[in-house]
Amino acid sequence: MPLNIYTCLLRLVAPLLWAYMYLRARRAGGDWQIFSAERFGSYALPWDGESPVWVHAVSLGETRAAQTLIRQFIDRGERVLLTHMTATGRAEGARVFAAEIAAGQLRQQWIPYDFSGATQKFMRHYHPRLGILIEREVWPNLIASAQVAEVPMVLASARFSEKSQKQVRQIDQVFLTLMRETYAGIDLTLAQTEDDATRLYEVGALNIHVVGNIKFDVALPEVAVDAGRAWRERLGREVIAIASTREGEDALFVQALAGQASTALFLLIPRHPQRFAEAAALLEQAGIAMVRWSVLRHNTQPEQLLAGVKVVLCDTLGEMPFFYAASDVAIVAGSFVPVGGQNLIEACALGTPVIVGPHTYNFADAVTHAVEIGAAAQIESAEPLDAAQRAVSMAVFWLQDQQALRNRGRLAREWVSQHTGATTRIMQHITELEVAQAQTLPLQH
């Protein structure tokens, strides 16, 4: 009954949800294909061959996180169906798995909207032999349709904050046991931390194991890393990255940079491409000498073009490993406005010390541990501009003691290496689930 009520209400409010997605797509950029047939469970191409392993990576961060796990399945001869909700996630998947897509080893699709008909058609069309949701994105009809189609579902590297728990409980206040039944319908829940596991259990999840965060298993491209380090060496100038800025943060950091007299070069890296022009306009209005990375990136003598330049506006996608490798310090944004923070693990994996803002609930456990051992620092300030200014000042201060900076970088690399192995643990639990499913299958028929 709760599922039927939810489905009816979802149909009624669908126009509002589509309007929200349209506005979100305008802010985030890319072609979201909101009314494409895929979003409603209809597909032009048939699925040929054996049932695929289905991996759902909602957006950019989850797609990056899932890379090592997806490659594990491909390496053992599986075909993979990779779904997304956002255009940035789909673009990243297309870039990272271009060769596998061309070879027919991987196919990308939009995740269907959570209408019962759309999710049922999705399951009938692909009938995946296994479904893996990366970190989050648990939808009632999607799980219910998987149960009907006998598709085992795994929630992998699950993170579940206090905010998420509160939201789920609020939904169940309206829809009775809807979300509790949905989480109970997941066959295997693999949480990042003990706190995540406890909160997931409290909202109904069963068969829970703590495996860690697959983002620690990041496999950064060696070519891009080597190129970034070589670029920094050729530049002969200290570099501070301000990475993955979200809406509202570019203005904060432009103001912070306007009052900063350091000779360091700053890389301003907006997370979404639709804000590149806006960030450029902010820099120009503030009178800050800047150049776009798209103009600079193929220049063989960057030190000459960058003479007198304070900021490089990084207006391309997919080059974060290069930028982190080229930087002495990384200010990881998304944490100076209340959106929960962005991934600091990639920078730490390269030995680039990190500074984050006060809003890091999406990475709370990782940030706490990194700060405790000295691999990162967190700015505590309730006022966004003050937090941005303090972060820039701290980064500049760190540059003054190169030995201490190298020590922070060493601690950052060690911290990441100590937390690797989540992918292996996930694969072990999935293998155990597959064995258990195979043993019980004859009893069901």
Beta strands, then each sheet from edge to edge (+ up, - down):
strand 1: 53-56
strand 2: 80-84
strand 3: 106-110
strand 4: 130-134
strand 5: 153-158
strand 6: 188-191
strand 7: 208-210
strand 8: 239-245
strand 9: 265-270
strand 10: 290-292
strand 11: 311-313
strand 12: 329-332
strand 13: 354-356
strand 14: 376-378
sheet 1: 3+ 2+ 1+ 4+ 5+ 6+ 7+
sheet 2: 10+ 11+ 9+ 8+ 12+ 13+ 14+
end
